[in-house]
Amino acid sequence: QVQLVESGGGLVQPGGSLRLSCAASGSFFSIAVMGWYRQGPGKEREWVATINSGGSTTYADSVKGRFTISRDNAKKTVYLQMNSLKLEDTAVYYCKYNRNGMGYWGKGTLVTVSS
């Protein structure tokens, strides 16, 4: 069983930065594909970024150049560094663990971008 706990959300002004963390329990973190997703108010959940076991990353066009996903396998943690935040980045951010066709979600952390 895998459990994921996100942290690092909060209130930030436009143009500011936040770093989200997602701590995982369970085995095989180092070979899991980890992703960040978000769900804004009144919107469907959308994919933000993915990092695979080899460290390769992909990003949604809406965050490319502003967000950076990374992982620390020793700490079983995946991060999302968010810079140049915009009002439309306001959302609950979720991390997801994917391995062998199985996916596990965290409960999310709220990011509010507001002046």
Solvent accessible surface area in square Angstrom, and as a share of the most:
residue,aa,sasa,rsa
1,Q,176,0.78
2,V,16,0.09
3,Q,121,0.54
4,L,12,0.06
5,V,98,0.57
6,E,16,0.07
7,S,58,0.38
8,G,38,0.37
9,G,30,0.29
10,G,31,0.30
11,L,133,0.66
12,V,21,0.12
13,Q,123,0.55
14,P,60,0.38
15,G,56,0.54
16,G,21,0.20
17,S,58,0.37
18,L,36,0.18
19,R,133,0.48
20,L,0,0.00
21,S,26,0.17
22,C,0,0.00
23,A,50,0.39
24,A,13,0.10
25,S,51,0.33
26,G,30,0.29
27,S,66,0.43
28,F,116,0.48
29,F,5,0.02
30,S,54,0.35
31,I,96,0.49
32,A,0,0.00
33,V,53,0.30
34,M,0,0.00
35,G,1,0.01
36,W,0,0.00
37,Y,46,0.18
38,R,14,0.05
39,Q,68,0.30
40,G,9,0.09
41,P,105,0.66
42,G,92,0.88
43,K,120,0.51
44,E,152,0.68
45,R,94,0.34
46,E,78,0.35
47,W,92,0.32
48,V,1,0.01
49,A,0,0.00
50,T,32,0.19
51,I,7,0.04
52,N,55,0.28
53,S,57,0.37
54,G,73,0.70
55,G,38,0.36
56,S,72,0.47
57,T,54,0.31
58,T,78,0.45
59,Y,43,0.16
60,A,17,0.13
61,D,123,0.64
62,S,63,0.40
63,V,0,0.00
64,K,120,0.51
65,G,81,0.78
66,R,30,0.11
67,F,5,0.02
68,T,71,0.41
69,I,4,0.02
70,S,48,0.31
71,R,38,0.14
72,D,44,0.23
73,N,63,0.32
74,A,103,0.79
75,K,136,0.57
76,K,76,0.32
77,T,13,0.07
78,V,0,0.00
79,Y,27,0.10
80,L,0,0.00
81,Q,58,0.26
82,M,0,0.00
83,N,59,0.30
84,S,58,0.37
85,L,3,0.01
86,K,87,0.37
87,L,106,0.53
88,E,104,0.47
89,D,0,0.00
90,T,32,0.19
91,A,3,0.02
92,V,44,0.25
93,Y,0,0.00
94,Y,31,0.12
95,C,0,0.00
96,K,39,0.16
97,Y,5,0.02
98,N,42,0.22
99,R,65,0.24
100,N,127,0.65
101,G,85,0.82
102,M,112,0.50
103,G,38,0.36
104,Y,50,0.19
105,W,102,0.36
106,G,8,0.08
107,K,188,0.80
108,G,22,0.21
109,T,18,0.11
110,L,104,0.52
111,V,0,0.00
112,T,41,0.24
113,V,5,0.03
114,S,49,0.32
115,S,124,0.80
